[in-house]
Amino acid sequence: MISRISRTLLLIQFGIAILFYLLLRHFEWPIVAAALGGLLIVLLLRAQITANSFFLTWPYRGRTSNPVEISWLQVGTLFLREFRATMLCSSWAMPFLRFDQFSYPDTTSLPVLLIHGYGCNSGYWRWMSLELRQAHITHYALDMEPVFGSIDEYAPLVHAAVQRVLAETGQKKIVIVAHSMGGLAARAYLRDHGCDRVARVITLARPTMARPSPTSASASIAGK
């Protein structure tokens, strides 16, 4: 579902670029300049999404026990890196690079189940998957659907995925790595099924909840 939505959004953006190209050509802009202008408009629209994230989080900067001051140059560099990452992820990885699993019989590490966050799919883990493949770590990726389902509805999906990983790898435990909403889905799974089959849960940018997690969420994938 998300891959189809992502591809549809890409087509819409392409249409916007074409419309602005035609508009600029109407005002007798050169072909190359009009094409670049249409592309720039789309890039600016996409950059506004990243800028909005920075705007929303800016008031909460430095609210840690050890705050770090960064310069405006570092802020700009951080923005550009974030913009690049979101463009690659939403315009390439999620629309076209979904995956199900990569298995390595020679691995000595526990298998990993990757659970994406809200509005994403397994393509979100493209670069994490590349690192795991380089390390010869068996890993599976779960696509959480329906897109607008509740957290409780995702718990059975996680359970089924855990059972599949255990059955196909012959292992007794797995490691779960979850991003954002995926962390909440992992917690719901642990609430309903316990942590007997899960060695570790590693959550990235997980929203906080009032109820405590039934398991610890730290340590490395390889168990070192």
C-alpha beads as a LAMMPS data file, in Angstrom:
LAMMPS data file: protein, C-alpha beads

224 atoms
223 bonds

1 atom types
1 bond types

-500.0 500.0 xlo xhi
-500.0 500.0 ylo yhi
-500.0 500.0 zlo zhi

Masses

1 110.0

Atoms # bond

1 1 1 0.000 0.000 0.000
2 1 1 2.672 2.514 1.037
3 1 1 4.737 1.727 -2.050
4 1 1 1.719 2.498 -4.246
5 1 1 1.031 5.700 -2.333
6 1 1 4.689 6.717 -2.638
7 1 1 4.709 6.093 -6.383
8 1 1 1.475 8.051 -6.753
9 1 1 2.998 10.983 -4.873
10 1 1 6.020 10.841 -7.166
11 1 1 3.733 11.042 -10.189
12 1 1 1.949 14.034 -8.663
13 1 1 5.277 15.769 -8.069
14 1 1 6.321 15.002 -11.625
15 1 1 3.041 16.515 -12.824
16 1 1 3.673 19.656 -10.764
17 1 1 7.142 19.979 -12.305
18 1 1 5.646 19.631 -15.804
19 1 1 2.985 22.252 -15.098
20 1 1 5.563 24.766 -13.902
21 1 1 7.752 23.920 -16.876
22 1 1 4.877 24.702 -19.244
23 1 1 4.083 27.871 -17.322
24 1 1 7.669 29.087 -17.544
25 1 1 7.814 28.194 -21.212
26 1 1 4.659 30.276 -21.687
27 1 1 6.657 33.235 -20.372
28 1 1 9.362 32.375 -22.934
29 1 1 11.912 30.921 -20.553
30 1 1 14.584 28.794 -22.303
31 1 1 13.863 25.065 -22.284
32 1 1 16.687 24.165 -19.901
33 1 1 15.886 27.009 -17.520
34 1 1 12.181 26.116 -17.525
35 1 1 12.961 22.459 -16.826
36 1 1 15.284 23.383 -13.967
37 1 1 12.699 25.822 -12.655
38 1 1 10.006 23.133 -12.579
39 1 1 12.361 20.760 -10.773
40 1 1 13.388 23.463 -8.306
41 1 1 9.754 24.145 -7.395
42 1 1 9.231 20.487 -6.492
43 1 1 12.474 20.378 -4.500
44 1 1 11.435 23.501 -2.586
45 1 1 8.073 21.950 -1.775
46 1 1 9.813 18.847 -0.484
47 1 1 12.345 20.928 1.454
48 1 1 9.460 22.705 3.168
49 1 1 8.422 19.383 4.738
50 1 1 11.877 18.926 6.229
51 1 1 11.946 22.569 7.319
52 1 1 8.615 22.107 9.085
53 1 1 10.090 19.234 11.111
54 1 1 12.980 21.486 12.144
55 1 1 10.526 24.271 13.001
56 1 1 8.396 22.007 15.212
57 1 1 11.368 20.593 17.118
58 1 1 13.412 23.811 17.407
59 1 1 11.804 24.970 20.706
60 1 1 12.882 21.697 22.351
61 1 1 16.542 21.796 21.353
62 1 1 19.083 21.352 24.130
63 1 1 16.627 19.935 26.648
64 1 1 18.962 17.186 27.781
65 1 1 21.177 16.585 30.779
66 1 1 24.178 17.464 28.625
67 1 1 23.017 20.009 26.008
68 1 1 25.249 20.650 22.997
69 1 1 25.309 23.978 21.228
70 1 1 25.676 23.824 17.452
71 1 1 26.467 26.622 15.038
72 1 1 24.197 27.824 12.249
73 1 1 26.562 26.183 9.775
74 1 1 26.038 22.874 11.564
75 1 1 22.279 23.450 11.554
76 1 1 22.396 24.039 7.797
77 1 1 24.514 20.938 7.252
78 1 1 22.129 18.897 9.395
79 1 1 19.163 20.204 7.392
80 1 1 20.762 19.287 4.058
81 1 1 21.645 15.811 5.275
82 1 1 18.119 15.287 6.583
83 1 1 16.627 16.554 3.329
84 1 1 18.842 14.202 1.320
85 1 1 17.892 11.259 3.530
86 1 1 14.159 11.930 3.285
87 1 1 14.350 12.370 -0.480
88 1 1 16.210 9.082 -0.923
89 1 1 13.953 7.202 1.459
90 1 1 10.555 8.512 0.326
91 1 1 11.332 8.913 -3.393
92 1 1 13.438 5.818 -3.995
93 1 1 13.631 3.262 -1.197
94 1 1 9.993 3.068 -0.098
95 1 1 8.439 3.204 -3.594
96 1 1 10.800 0.733 -5.253
97 1 1 13.051 -1.124 -2.778
98 1 1 10.781 -3.139 -0.525
99 1 1 12.248 -6.430 0.656
100 1 1 11.186 -9.426 2.678
101 1 1 14.317 -11.133 3.965
102 1 1 18.029 -11.781 3.510
103 1 1 19.286 -15.048 4.974
104 1 1 22.856 -16.075 5.798
105 1 1 23.253 -19.681 6.988
106 1 1 26.852 -19.000 8.025
107 1 1 25.934 -16.270 10.524
108 1 1 26.570 -16.664 14.242
109 1 1 24.290 -13.747 15.160
110 1 1 20.640 -13.912 16.095
111 1 1 18.198 -13.117 13.282
112 1 1 16.778 -9.596 13.215
113 1 1 13.202 -8.495 12.601
114 1 1 12.914 -4.907 11.315
115 1 1 9.650 -3.086 12.058
116 1 1 9.130 0.265 10.339
117 1 1 7.287 3.324 11.589
118 1 1 4.059 5.069 10.612
119 1 1 3.580 5.775 6.915
120 1 1 6.589 3.673 5.888
121 1 1 7.279 0.188 4.587
122 1 1 10.190 -2.238 4.491
123 1 1 11.989 -0.004 1.989
124 1 1 12.624 2.372 4.891
125 1 1 15.261 -0.095 6.112
126 1 1 17.242 -0.098 2.858
127 1 1 20.448 1.277 4.368
128 1 1 20.140 -0.693 7.594
129 1 1 19.692 -3.797 5.443
130 1 1 22.874 -3.023 3.524
131 1 1 24.823 -2.894 6.797
132 1 1 23.271 -6.138 8.022
133 1 1 24.001 -7.841 4.705
134 1 1 27.612 -6.724 4.873
135 1 1 27.827 -8.258 8.352
136 1 1 26.087 -11.459 7.139
137 1 1 23.266 -11.080 9.659
138 1 1 19.995 -12.730 8.699
139 1 1 17.189 -10.197 8.796
140 1 1 13.528 -9.931 7.923
141 1 1 11.402 -6.837 7.304
142 1 1 7.735 -6.553 8.194
143 1 1 5.287 -4.380 6.235
144 1 1 2.696 -3.060 8.699
145 1 1 -0.732 -2.932 7.080
146 1 1 -3.382 -1.630 7.018
147 1 1 -1.636 1.732 6.955
148 1 1 -4.124 3.347 9.345
149 1 1 -4.528 0.359 11.636
150 1 1 -4.324 0.589 15.408
151 1 1 -1.284 -0.431 17.425
152 1 1 -3.192 -3.376 18.894
153 1 1 -4.035 -4.609 15.387
154 1 1 -0.333 -4.725 14.547
155 1 1 0.570 -7.021 17.453
156 1 1 -0.684 -10.179 15.635
157 1 1 1.379 -9.183 12.575
158 1 1 4.498 -8.942 14.711
159 1 1 3.675 -12.263 16.361
160 1 1 3.266 -13.987 12.995
161 1 1 6.550 -12.486 11.784
162 1 1 8.398 -13.611 14.928
163 1 1 7.037 -17.138 14.515
164 1 1 8.088 -17.174 10.870
165 1 1 11.634 -16.005 11.615
166 1 1 12.052 -18.640 14.331
167 1 1 10.668 -21.400 12.112
168 1 1 12.792 -20.512 9.087
169 1 1 16.051 -19.896 10.944
170 1 1 15.767 -22.619 13.561
171 1 1 16.673 -20.121 16.275
172 1 1 14.958 -19.894 19.663
173 1 1 15.182 -16.111 19.960
174 1 1 15.372 -13.088 17.696
175 1 1 16.303 -9.417 17.930
176 1 1 13.681 -6.790 17.094
177 1 1 14.760 -3.411 15.722
178 1 1 11.826 -1.012 15.483
179 1 1 11.428 2.594 14.408
180 1 1 8.873 5.051 15.811
181 1 1 5.403 3.450 15.674
182 1 1 7.081 0.103 15.111
183 1 1 8.409 0.361 18.652
184 1 1 4.863 0.664 19.961
185 1 1 3.810 -2.352 17.884
186 1 1 6.724 -4.306 19.363
187 1 1 5.593 -3.325 22.873
188 1 1 2.060 -4.459 22.076
189 1 1 3.444 -7.803 20.898
190 1 1 5.476 -8.221 24.100
191 1 1 2.416 -7.322 26.161
192 1 1 0.320 -10.000 24.460
193 1 1 2.907 -12.739 23.936
194 1 1 5.707 -12.100 26.389
195 1 1 9.429 -11.876 25.720
196 1 1 10.420 -15.550 25.703
197 1 1 11.153 -15.460 21.964
198 1 1 12.856 -12.063 21.937
199 1 1 16.444 -11.613 23.074
200 1 1 16.503 -7.827 22.669
201 1 1 14.302 -4.984 21.502
202 1 1 16.060 -1.936 20.073
203 1 1 13.780 1.031 19.433
204 1 1 14.645 4.143 17.424
205 1 1 12.673 7.365 17.995
206 1 1 9.895 5.479 19.752
207 1 1 7.107 7.668 21.195
208 1 1 6.826 7.476 24.974
209 1 1 3.834 5.867 26.634
210 1 1 2.496 5.849 30.163
211 1 1 2.772 2.097 30.642
212 1 1 6.281 0.657 31.160
213 1 1 7.758 -1.769 28.655
214 1 1 7.850 -5.422 29.789
215 1 1 11.374 -5.879 28.504
216 1 1 14.650 -4.047 28.286
217 1 1 15.433 -2.198 25.061
218 1 1 19.174 -1.975 24.758
219 1 1 22.279 -3.885 23.607
220 1 1 23.791 -4.767 20.285
221 1 1 22.357 -6.904 17.497
222 1 1 25.269 -9.318 17.448
223 1 1 25.102 -9.863 21.186
224 1 1 28.521 -8.400 21.930

Bonds

1 1 1 2
2 1 2 3
3 1 3 4
4 1 4 5
5 1 5 6
6 1 6 7
7 1 7 8
8 1 8 9
9 1 9 10
10 1 10 11
11 1 11 12
12 1 12 13
13 1 13 14
14 1 14 15
15 1 15 16
16 1 16 17
17 1 17 18
18 1 18 19
19 1 19 20
20 1 20 21
21 1 21 22
22 1 22 23
23 1 23 24
24 1 24 25
25 1 25 26
26 1 26 27
27 1 27 28
28 1 28 29
29 1 29 30
30 1 30 31
31 1 31 32
32 1 32 33
33 1 33 34
34 1 34 35
35 1 35 36
36 1 36 37
37 1 37 38
38 1 38 39
39 1 39 40
40 1 40 41
41 1 41 42
42 1 42 43
43 1 43 44
44 1 44 45
45 1 45 46
46 1 46 47
47 1 47 48
48 1 48 49
49 1 49 50
50 1 50 51
51 1 51 52
52 1 52 53
53 1 53 54
54 1 54 55
55 1 55 56
56 1 56 57
57 1 57 58
58 1 58 59
59 1 59 60
60 1 60 61
61 1 61 62
62 1 62 63
63 1 63 64
64 1 64 65
65 1 65 66
66 1 66 67
67 1 67 68
68 1 68 69
69 1 69 70
70 1 70 71
71 1 71 72
72 1 72 73
73 1 73 74
74 1 74 75
75 1 75 76
76 1 76 77
77 1 77 78
78 1 78 79
79 1 79 80
80 1 80 81
81 1 81 82
82 1 82 83
83 1 83 84
84 1 84 85
85 1 85 86
86 1 86 87
87 1 87 88
88 1 88 89
89 1 89 90
90 1 90 91
91 1 91 92
92 1 92 93
93 1 93 94
94 1 94 95
95 1 95 96
96 1 96 97
97 1 97 98
98 1 98 99
99 1 99 100
100 1 100 101
101 1 101 102
102 1 102 103
103 1 103 104
104 1 104 105
105 1 105 106
106 1 106 107
107 1 107 108
108 1 108 109
109 1 109 110
110 1 110 111
111 1 111 112
112 1 112 113
113 1 113 114
114 1 114 115
115 1 115 116
116 1 116 117
117 1 117 118
118 1 118 119
119 1 119 120
120 1 120 121
121 1 121 122
122 1 122 123
123 1 123 124
124 1 124 125
125 1 125 126
126 1 126 127
127 1 127 128
128 1 128 129
129 1 129 130
130 1 130 131
131 1 131 132
132 1 132 133
133 1 133 134
134 1 134 135
135 1 135 136
136 1 136 137
137 1 137 138
138 1 138 139
139 1 139 140
140 1 140 141
141 1 141 142
142 1 142 143
143 1 143 144
144 1 144 145
145 1 145 146
146 1 146 147
147 1 147 148
148 1 148 149
149 1 149 150
150 1 150 151
151 1 151 152
152 1 152 153
153 1 153 154
154 1 154 155
155 1 155 156
156 1 156 157
157 1 157 158
158 1 158 159
159 1 159 160
160 1 160 161
161 1 161 162
162 1 162 163
163 1 163 164
164 1 164 165
165 1 165 166
166 1 166 167
167 1 167 168
168 1 168 169
169 1 169 170
170 1 170 171
171 1 171 172
172 1 172 173
173 1 173 174
174 1 174 175
175 1 175 176
176 1 176 177
177 1 177 178
178 1 178 179
179 1 179 180
180 1 180 181
181 1 181 182
182 1 182 183
183 1 183 184
184 1 184 185
185 1 185 186
186 1 186 187
187 1 187 188
188 1 188 189
189 1 189 190
190 1 190 191
191 1 191 192
192 1 192 193
193 1 193 194
194 1 194 195
195 1 195 196
196 1 196 197
197 1 197 198
198 1 198 199
199 1 199 200
200 1 200 201
201 1 201 202
202 1 202 203
203 1 203 204
204 1 204 205
205 1 205 206
206 1 206 207
207 1 207 208
208 1 208 209
209 1 209 210
210 1 210 211
211 1 211 212
212 1 212 213
213 1 213 214
214 1 214 215
215 1 215 216
216 1 216 217
217 1 217 218
218 1 218 219
219 1 219 220
220 1 220 221
221 1 221 222
222 1 222 223
223 1 223 224
